[in-house]
Amino acid sequence: MVAIVDDGSNPFELGVATELFGLRRPELDRPWYEFALCAAEPSIRMHEGFFTLSGVRGLEAVDEADTVIVPNRPDPESTPDPRVLDAIRRAERRGARLMSFCTGTFTLAAAGVLDGRRAVTHWRWASVFTSRFSEVDLVPDVLFVHDGNVLTAAGSAAALDLGLYVIRQDHGAEVANAVSRRLVFAAHRDGGQRQFIERPVPEIPDASLAPVLAWAQERLDQPLTIGDLATSAAVSPATLHRWFRAELGTTPLAWLTAERVSLACRLIERGEQRLELVARASGLGTASNLRTQIRRRTGLTPTAYRRRFSTLSA
């Protein structure tokens, strides 16, 4: 895995990539990513000249990487280095996984690898993006998009969401949760959740969902309904629905199902082979529903998921 650094790149997104994929994690007791930084020049000036990065590999490193993180654009209307664009095109032709954070979507689009694909960028630059790259299906107001071998994240903080999603895809939910705990960051925000868009601050702040979320997470093995969650929060189902939309950008049912699937995946990773037991313990009810939900969210059957992510086979 490599991250390309270009003139004017933002340090935050580069730090996210380094933190998630570049640091050794001996507590996980498994092989981690071979991560490197690369650039077209041996010395690269970062955004606003905050510092200069040197000692990185050349762009030939892109030709050896299975995953390539492209540089973001502090000024999205500026033209990326043609050498960087050529390296991205070569990576796309050989089937490498391509990732962008925030305005890095402009870099991917400039390289022509997003034509006909779904993608996302920061909401502030969405209209500029669509006016320049009409061939790209820009998805508004989501955190990240995964389309084939190309993954795009909406903003700087969404880079963490996308990075943890990639770790979850590569190593399973248990490992992704361990990394998120080390980061003191939410373990999983679904890519379809809303970006933050500025709106007036309400006179009375919304009540936090934290207590009802914790209450539900302790009872996932039970047949919880939206009415049960509303009762726990002492509000009507309609109010609860508005809270979820406002704070999490999703519905109570979608959140509850995602939590159940996450628990089921962790149980499978820990070696539980009895699917009926996993289904009951996670509140998914039946082995048939368990198979359907896991396949829908991971693209794998429970058996394939266990084979790939079980800690007992590591």
FIFI-867110 format. One record per residue (C-alpha): residue number from 1; x, y, z. Coordinates in nm, 3 decimals, padded with zeros to 5 digits, always signed. Layout:
BEGIN
+-----+---------+---------+---------+
:   n :    east :   north :      up :
+-----+---------+---------+---------+
: NUM :       X :       Y :       Z :
...
+-----+---------+---------+---------+
This chain:
BEGIN
+-----+---------+---------+---------+
:   n :    east :   north :      up :
+-----+---------+---------+---------+
:   1 : +00.000 : +00.000 : +00.000 :
:   2 : +00.126 : +00.347 : -00.088 :
:   3 : +00.000 : +00.700 : -00.038 :
:   4 : +00.099 : +00.950 : -00.305 :
:   5 : +00.199 : +01.293 : -00.180 :
:   6 : +00.167 : +01.587 : -00.419 :
:   7 : +00.264 : +01.950 : -00.388 :
:   8 : +00.024 : +02.121 : -00.145 :
:   9 : -00.124 : +01.803 : +00.004 :
:  10 : -00.306 : +01.840 : +00.336 :
:  11 : -00.119 : +01.690 : +00.633 :
:  12 : -00.436 : +01.560 : +00.804 :
:  13 : -00.535 : +01.308 : +00.538 :
:  14 : -00.174 : +01.195 : +00.511 :
:  15 : -00.169 : +01.149 : +00.888 :
:  16 : -00.488 : +00.942 : +00.875 :
:  17 : -00.338 : +00.706 : +00.617 :
:  18 : -00.015 : +00.675 : +00.817 :
:  19 : -00.198 : +00.616 : +01.147 :
:  20 : -00.434 : +00.353 : +01.007 :
:  21 : -00.209 : +00.163 : +00.772 :
:  22 : +00.151 : +00.257 : +00.851 :
:  23 : +00.186 : +00.201 : +01.226 :
:  24 : +00.288 : -00.139 : +01.355 :
:  25 : +00.017 : -00.305 : +01.564 :
:  26 : +00.181 : -00.587 : +01.761 :
:  27 : -00.127 : -00.617 : +01.985 :
:  28 : -00.319 : -00.763 : +01.689 :
:  29 : -00.072 : -01.050 : +01.639 :
:  30 : -00.119 : -01.064 : +01.263 :
:  31 : +00.059 : -00.931 : +00.953 :
:  32 : -00.024 : -00.567 : +00.887 :
:  33 : +00.001 : -00.345 : +00.580 :
:  34 : +00.333 : -00.275 : +00.409 :
:  35 : +00.285 : +00.100 : +00.383 :
:  36 : +00.499 : +00.366 : +00.215 :
:  37 : +00.479 : +00.728 : +00.102 :
:  38 : +00.580 : +00.823 : -00.249 :
:  39 : +00.596 : +01.136 : -00.464 :
:  40 : +00.707 : +01.263 : -00.804 :
:  41 : +00.987 : +01.464 : -00.644 :
:  42 : +01.226 : +01.375 : -00.358 :
:  43 : +01.111 : +01.683 : -00.162 :
:  44 : +00.744 : +01.785 : -00.142 :
:  45 : +00.605 : +02.107 : +00.006 :
:  46 : +00.292 : +02.042 : +00.209 :
:  47 : -00.017 : +02.265 : +00.227 :
:  48 : +00.058 : +02.633 : +00.299 :
:  49 : +00.426 : +02.544 : +00.338 :
:  50 : +00.370 : +02.409 : +00.690 :
:  51 : +00.658 : +02.169 : +00.631 :
:  52 : +00.846 : +01.993 : +00.355 :
:  53 : +00.837 : +01.616 : +00.326 :
:  54 : +01.151 : +01.441 : +00.208 :
:  55 : +01.298 : +01.092 : +00.202 :
:  56 : +00.991 : +00.933 : +00.039 :
:  57 : +00.996 : +00.684 : -00.246 :
:  58 : +00.948 : +00.776 : -00.608 :
:  59 : +00.633 : +00.709 : -00.808 :
:  60 : +00.769 : +00.371 : -00.915 :
:  61 : +00.636 : +00.252 : -00.578 :
:  62 : +00.283 : +00.292 : -00.718 :
:  63 : +00.355 : +00.019 : -00.974 :
:  64 : +00.425 : -00.229 : -00.693 :
:  65 : +00.130 : -00.147 : -00.465 :
:  66 : -00.199 : -00.335 : -00.437 :
:  67 : -00.365 : -00.026 : -00.282 :
:  68 : -00.296 : +00.335 : -00.383 :
:  69 : -00.416 : +00.635 : -00.183 :
:  70 : -00.419 : +00.939 : -00.411 :
:  71 : -00.338 : +01.297 : -00.299 :
:  72 : -00.611 : +01.543 : -00.211 :
:  73 : -00.631 : +01.891 : -00.357 :
:  74 : -00.647 : +02.191 : -00.119 :
:  75 : -00.741 : +02.387 : -00.430 :
:  76 : -00.961 : +02.137 : -00.617 :
:  77 : -00.957 : +02.351 : -00.931 :
:  78 : -00.580 : +02.327 : -00.965 :
:  79 : -00.428 : +02.072 : -01.201 :
:  80 : -00.256 : +01.770 : -01.045 :
:  81 : +00.095 : +01.674 : -01.151 :
:  82 : +00.067 : +01.482 : -01.483 :
:  83 : +00.318 : +01.228 : -01.351 :
:  84 : +00.087 : +01.154 : -01.060 :
:  85 : -00.209 : +01.112 : -01.294 :
:  86 : -00.012 : +00.872 : -01.514 :
:  87 : +00.083 : +00.662 : -01.210 :
:  88 : -00.284 : +00.644 : -01.104 :
:  89 : -00.391 : +00.536 : -01.453 :
:  90 : -00.129 : +00.261 : -01.455 :
:  91 : -00.250 : +00.139 : -01.117 :
:  92 : -00.612 : +00.136 : -01.234 :
:  93 : -00.527 : -00.059 : -01.550 :
:  94 : -00.367 : -00.340 : -01.351 :
:  95 : -00.660 : -00.356 : -01.105 :
:  96 : -00.506 : -00.195 : -00.795 :
:  97 : -00.743 : -00.066 : -00.528 :
:  98 : -00.765 : +00.314 : -00.544 :
:  99 : -00.863 : +00.536 : -00.251 :
: 100 : -00.918 : +00.908 : -00.209 :
: 101 : -00.988 : +01.125 : +00.094 :
: 102 : -01.186 : +01.450 : +00.072 :
: 103 : -01.091 : +01.642 : -00.246 :
: 104 : -00.874 : +01.353 : -00.360 :
: 105 : -01.182 : +01.263 : -00.565 :
: 106 : -01.078 : +01.547 : -00.799 :
: 107 : -00.742 : +01.373 : -00.851 :
: 108 : -00.909 : +01.043 : -00.940 :
: 109 : -01.149 : +01.219 : -01.175 :
: 110 : -00.866 : +01.412 : -01.342 :
: 111 : -00.695 : +01.079 : -01.407 :
: 112 : -01.013 : +00.957 : -01.578 :
: 113 : -01.060 : +00.653 : -01.352 :
: 114 : -01.398 : +00.766 : -01.215 :
: 115 : -01.582 : +00.789 : -01.546 :
: 116 : -01.907 : +00.595 : -01.515 :
: 117 : -01.849 : +00.527 : -01.146 :
: 118 : -02.019 : +00.641 : -00.828 :
: 119 : -01.808 : +00.865 : -00.603 :
: 120 : -01.832 : +01.126 : -00.328 :
: 121 : -01.641 : +01.440 : -00.237 :
: 122 : -01.669 : +01.710 : +00.028 :
: 123 : -02.012 : +01.876 : +00.016 :
: 124 : -01.853 : +02.220 : -00.015 :
: 125 : -01.701 : +02.125 : -00.352 :
: 126 : -01.983 : +01.906 : -00.489 :
: 127 : -02.119 : +02.161 : -00.737 :
: 128 : -01.770 : +02.241 : -00.865 :
: 129 : -01.702 : +01.871 : -00.910 :
: 130 : -02.020 : +01.798 : -01.104 :
: 131 : -01.962 : +02.095 : -01.334 :
: 132 : -01.615 : +01.968 : -01.423 :
: 133 : -01.669 : +01.591 : -01.424 :
: 134 : -02.015 : +01.519 : -01.559 :
: 135 : -01.914 : +01.162 : -01.646 :
: 136 : -01.891 : +01.075 : -01.275 :
: 137 : -02.201 : +00.978 : -01.076 :
: 138 : -02.144 : +01.198 : -00.769 :
: 139 : -02.343 : +01.072 : -00.471 :
: 140 : -02.446 : +01.369 : -00.254 :
: 141 : -02.434 : +01.382 : +00.124 :
: 142 : -02.278 : +01.046 : +00.219 :
: 143 : -01.957 : +00.967 : +00.406 :
: 144 : -01.790 : +00.734 : +00.158 :
: 145 : -01.860 : +00.529 : -00.154 :
: 146 : -01.717 : +00.191 : -00.258 :
: 147 : -01.751 : +00.124 : -00.631 :
: 148 : -01.555 : -00.178 : -00.751 :
: 149 : -01.185 : -00.118 : -00.687 :
: 150 : -01.230 : +00.256 : -00.622 :
: 151 : -01.319 : +00.403 : -00.281 :
: 152 : -01.382 : +00.772 : -00.212 :
: 153 : -01.437 : +00.953 : +00.118 :
: 154 : -01.627 : +01.279 : +00.157 :
: 155 : -01.418 : +01.486 : +00.397 :
: 156 : -01.119 : +01.483 : +00.626 :
: 157 : -01.292 : +01.305 : +00.916 :
: 158 : -01.464 : +01.066 : +00.673 :
: 159 : -01.115 : +00.947 : +00.581 :
: 160 : -01.110 : +00.770 : +00.917 :
: 161 : -01.447 : +00.608 : +00.840 :
: 162 : -01.327 : +00.486 : +00.502 :
: 163 : -00.996 : +00.367 : +00.642 :
: 164 : -01.168 : +00.162 : +00.913 :
: 165 : -01.407 : +00.026 : +00.650 :
: 166 : -01.108 : -00.094 : +00.446 :
: 167 : -00.954 : -00.255 : +00.755 :
: 168 : -01.289 : -00.424 : +00.823 :
: 169 : -01.297 : -00.554 : +00.465 :
: 170 : -00.938 : -00.680 : +00.485 :
: 171 : -00.920 : -00.807 : +00.844 :
: 172 : -01.276 : -00.833 : +00.981 :
: 173 : -01.490 : -00.645 : +01.232 :
: 174 : -01.298 : -00.753 : +01.543 :
: 175 : -00.969 : -00.608 : +01.416 :
: 176 : -01.138 : -00.290 : +01.291 :
: 177 : -01.296 : -00.245 : +01.634 :
: 178 : -00.957 : -00.289 : +01.803 :
: 179 : -00.802 : -00.023 : +01.578 :
: 180 : -01.092 : +00.217 : +01.637 :
: 181 : -01.059 : +00.173 : +02.015 :
: 182 : -00.693 : +00.264 : +01.991 :
: 183 : -00.793 : +00.573 : +01.794 :
: 184 : -01.074 : +00.650 : +02.041 :
: 185 : -01.301 : +00.675 : +01.738 :
: 186 : -01.643 : +00.533 : +01.654 :
: 187 : -01.595 : +00.174 : +01.537 :
: 188 : -01.834 : +00.198 : +01.245 :
: 189 : -02.021 : +00.474 : +01.069 :
: 190 : -02.187 : +00.337 : +00.760 :
: 191 : -02.080 : +00.494 : +00.431 :
: 192 : -02.439 : +00.590 : +00.354 :
: 193 : -02.467 : +00.814 : +00.659 :
: 194 : -02.496 : +01.185 : +00.595 :
: 195 : -02.209 : +01.429 : +00.579 :
: 196 : -02.235 : +01.723 : +00.816 :
: 197 : -02.380 : +02.023 : +00.639 :
: 198 : -02.401 : +02.356 : +00.816 :
: 199 : -02.740 : +02.438 : +00.961 :
: 200 : -02.865 : +02.681 : +01.229 :
: 201 : -02.794 : +02.575 : +01.586 :
: 202 : -03.125 : +02.490 : +01.759 :
: 203 : -03.223 : +02.694 : +02.062 :
: 204 : -03.249 : +02.372 : +02.265 :
: 205 : -02.976 : +02.117 : +02.183 :
: 206 : -03.095 : +01.773 : +02.070 :
: 207 : -03.090 : +01.511 : +02.344 :
: 208 : -02.799 : +01.270 : +02.302 :
: 209 : -02.873 : +00.926 : +02.167 :
: 210 : -02.584 : +00.776 : +02.364 :
: 211 : -02.798 : +00.630 : +02.649 :
: 212 : -03.048 : +00.457 : +02.419 :
: 213 : -02.769 : +00.328 : +02.194 :
: 214 : -02.590 : +00.177 : +02.492 :
: 215 : -02.918 : +00.033 : +02.623 :
: 216 : -02.987 : -00.136 : +02.289 :
: 217 : -02.631 : -00.266 : +02.246 :
: 218 : -02.663 : -00.450 : +02.577 :
: 219 : -02.984 : -00.622 : +02.457 :
: 220 : -02.908 : -00.720 : +02.097 :
: 221 : -03.002 : -01.081 : +02.172 :
: 222 : -03.355 : -00.969 : +02.248 :
: 223 : -03.635 : -00.903 : +01.992 :
: 224 : -03.611 : -00.525 : +02.020 :
: 225 : -03.851 : -00.306 : +01.827 :
: 226 : -03.834 : +00.062 : +01.743 :
: 227 : -04.109 : +00.107 : +02.003 :
: 228 : -03.880 : -00.049 : +02.264 :
: 229 : -03.602 : +00.196 : +02.178 :
: 230 : -03.846 : +00.486 : +02.192 :
: 231 : -03.973 : +00.374 : +02.531 :
: 232 : -03.616 : +00.351 : +02.660 :
: 233 : -03.553 : +00.706 : +02.539 :
: 234 : -03.890 : +00.823 : +02.679 :
: 235 : -03.994 : +00.969 : +02.344 :
: 236 : -04.234 : +00.878 : +02.067 :
: 237 : -04.115 : +00.658 : +01.775 :
: 238 : -04.148 : +00.960 : +01.545 :
: 239 : -03.923 : +01.171 : +01.770 :
: 240 : -03.671 : +00.887 : +01.796 :
: 241 : -03.664 : +00.862 : +01.419 :
: 242 : -03.591 : +01.236 : +01.391 :
: 243 : -03.310 : +01.205 : +01.649 :
: 244 : -03.147 : +00.921 : +01.456 :
: 245 : -03.170 : +01.111 : +01.131 :
: 246 : -03.027 : +01.426 : +01.288 :
: 247 : -02.745 : +01.266 : +01.489 :
: 248 : -02.653 : +00.953 : +01.292 :
: 249 : -02.795 : +01.017 : +00.948 :
: 250 : -02.974 : +00.682 : +00.947 :
: 251 : -03.292 : +00.520 : +01.076 :
: 252 : -03.333 : +00.333 : +01.406 :
: 253 : -03.405 : +00.008 : +01.221 :
: 254 : -03.101 : +00.040 : +00.994 :
: 255 : -02.878 : +00.117 : +01.293 :
: 256 : -03.017 : -00.175 : +01.494 :
: 257 : -02.969 : -00.419 : +01.207 :
: 258 : -02.613 : -00.299 : +01.151 :
: 259 : -02.534 : -00.349 : +01.521 :
: 260 : -02.677 : -00.702 : +01.511 :
: 261 : -02.472 : -00.791 : +01.204 :
: 262 : -02.157 : -00.645 : +01.362 :
: 263 : -02.211 : -00.860 : +01.672 :
: 264 : -02.275 : -01.168 : +01.457 :
: 265 : -01.952 : -01.107 : +01.265 :
: 266 : -01.753 : -01.077 : +01.588 :
: 267 : -01.899 : -01.405 : +01.717 :
: 268 : -01.807 : -01.580 : +01.394 :
: 269 : -01.456 : -01.434 : +01.406 :
: 270 : -01.415 : -01.573 : +01.758 :
: 271 : -01.486 : -01.924 : +01.629 :
: 272 : -01.857 : -01.983 : +01.689 :
: 273 : -01.968 : -02.222 : +01.412 :
: 274 : -02.331 : -02.278 : +01.509 :
: 275 : -02.517 : -02.028 : +01.292 :
: 276 : -02.847 : -02.073 : +01.475 :
: 277 : -02.674 : -01.981 : +01.800 :
: 278 : -02.506 : -01.677 : +01.637 :
: 279 : -02.843 : -01.570 : +01.494 :
: 280 : -03.013 : -01.591 : +01.834 :
: 281 : -02.726 : -01.421 : +02.021 :
: 282 : -02.722 : -01.129 : +01.777 :
: 283 : -03.099 : -01.095 : +01.753 :
: 284 : -03.109 : -01.183 : +01.383 :
: 285 : -03.348 : -01.467 : +01.462 :
: 286 : -03.272 : -01.743 : +01.212 :
: 287 : -02.969 : -01.880 : +01.033 :
: 288 : -03.137 : -01.790 : +00.704 :
: 289 : -03.172 : -01.423 : +00.800 :
: 290 : -02.815 : -01.428 : +00.937 :
: 291 : -02.684 : -01.549 : +00.600 :
: 292 : -02.884 : -01.287 : +00.414 :
: 293 : -02.773 : -00.997 : +00.634 :
: 294 : -02.405 : -01.092 : +00.643 :
: 295 : -02.392 : -01.141 : +00.267 :
: 296 : -02.569 : -00.809 : +00.214 :
: 297 : -02.318 : -00.618 : +00.426 :
: 298 : -01.993 : -00.805 : +00.361 :
: 299 : -02.047 : -00.977 : +00.027 :
: 300 : -01.954 : -01.308 : +00.192 :
: 301 : -02.142 : -01.608 : +00.326 :
: 302 : -02.092 : -01.681 : +00.699 :
: 303 : -01.868 : -01.974 : +00.605 :
: 304 : -01.654 : -01.761 : +00.375 :
: 305 : -01.644 : -01.485 : +00.638 :
: 306 : -01.524 : -01.732 : +00.904 :
: 307 : -01.260 : -01.873 : +00.669 :
: 308 : -01.129 : -01.526 : +00.596 :
: 309 : -01.146 : -01.357 : +00.936 :
: 310 : -01.161 : -01.618 : +01.213 :
: 311 : -00.901 : -01.545 : +01.481 :
: 312 : -00.866 : -01.920 : +01.532 :
: 313 : -00.725 : -01.961 : +01.182 :
: 314 : -00.481 : -01.670 : +01.214 :
+-----+---------+---------+---------+
